[in-house]
Amino acid sequence: MEQDEIPVMLSGYKLTVVEPPCPKTKEADDGREVVVVNREGVTQFVVAVFAKLRPVPGRRSRKGAEVRVTLETDPGDGFGEGSEVELISPRVRAYQMGSGENMRSGLSFKASGLTPVGVPAPQPRPDHK
């Protein structure tokens, strides 16, 4: 995790895939769409999920929000629209780009990966020396 990333606690939320994972792309200077990779050259993925607070007896259900999340690894198959998922190591970062009237700011969401609900998240292997 980078210093400017803040861990996100999503317990109590139901995450439903609304756009299945696919490689993340951006527009290059020449106008072409190129696949986004990290510093090590690993392809980044993006998934859109609908996050909604799980109902609590006696409380009115709140509206949810669609969130686009960058995934650091290929999540593999099986995450079609409507799948209920959990994010592995979710975090958020505030950003600000541009200047003057072209200033854009917001929050970007990132996770190490994606797992179906009810399947334990993979644990990092301890280093054996």
DATA-V210102 format. One line per field, one symbol per residue. ss: DSSP state (H for helix, E for strand, - for the rest). phi: phi as a letter, one per 20 degrees, with the letter a starting at -180 (. if undefined). burial: b if it has 24 or more other C-alpha atoms within 12 Angstrom, else e. A space follows every 10 residues. Layout:
# DATA-V210102
ss->???
phi->???
burial->???
This chain:
# DATA-V210102
ss->-----EE--- --EEEEEEEE EEE-EEE--- --EEE-E--- --E-EEEEEE EEE------- ----EEEEEE E--------- ---EEEEE-- EEEEEEE--H HH-EEEEEEE E-EEEE---- ---------
phi->.egeedfded fnddddfdcg gbgfcbefge nfecfecefe nefedccdcd dcfffcgndf fefdbecece dfcffnencf gnfecceelf bcbecbcnbl fefcbrcddb bfacbffndf ffeffffdd
burial->eeeeeeeeee eebbbbbbeb bbbbeeeeee eeeeebeeee eeebbbbbbb beeeeeeeee eeeeeebbbb bbbbbeeebe eebbbbbbbb bbeeeeeeee eeeeeeeebb bbbbbbeeee eeeeeeeee
